[in-house]
Amino acid sequence: MEIFQKLDKIYDSFFEENNIDLKTGIVANTNKRFATKVAIGDKYFAAKKKVLFVSLDIGKDEYYHENRFQSYKERRENALYYSVDGRNPHMAGVYGVALYFLKDIFGWVEAWSKIENSNQFFRESLLSNKSIVPTDVLSNVAMINFYNYVTIGRTERTGGNDRFLLNEASELQLLVDIINEINPDTIIVQSKTLNGYFRNKIKPFIEGNTDIYVSYHPSVFGRGIKYRNPKLHIADLIKNKI
């Protein structure tokens, strides 16, 4: 069975269990919508090192006016496109961390060195060095949200309004099932708040030998804003392997 058909079977079972409309993604008797399925770069399955990023939540109900959620293709094109332009601090961080983990495989060591030593945040560093940074970095990775739902009609991405679990056991099992299906070599968890979940409730159920690192969110602010710096971000990430 083709991989996306297998993924659809996993999602359809989850939708049925949680009373989610298959077309709109709306959870019955709530104002919540299932936001998006996993984003998978077009070179991910052929990559020598498969890297999965686990983000927090999507934040915005992107297809509210069409009353639906994103397809695999739309999610890939919206998040994992071939360019450093238009990257917000979060996605610039995804780009930079992916560049670090894939640098030795693809010959991107010099590009990473420029980013690492720029003394800028990820976003500013990528834009300053975009003439030498490879454009296809994110085609080799996958990305999924830990929190599945968005408030219907939500327009802003900031804030943690939709960081909740409606059915913890079911949602954690969904994540485990997706991980085991796409079989990443490395998982980057983009929030320290998820450490306990991954250490105690997810890692024990992952099949195969997968390295898991827990990082600060790439758009962290306040006292942790220094971890938008590539060198500091990677140093902390490597120390927090679980």
Helices and strands as residue ranges (DSSP letters): H 3-17, E 32-34, E 39-40, G 44-46, E 51-55, G 64-66, H 72-79, H 89-106, H 109-116, H 122-128, G 137-140, E 141-145, E 149-151, H 168-182, E 186-189, G 192-194, H 195-196, I 197-202, G 203-205, E 211-214, G 222-228, H 230-239
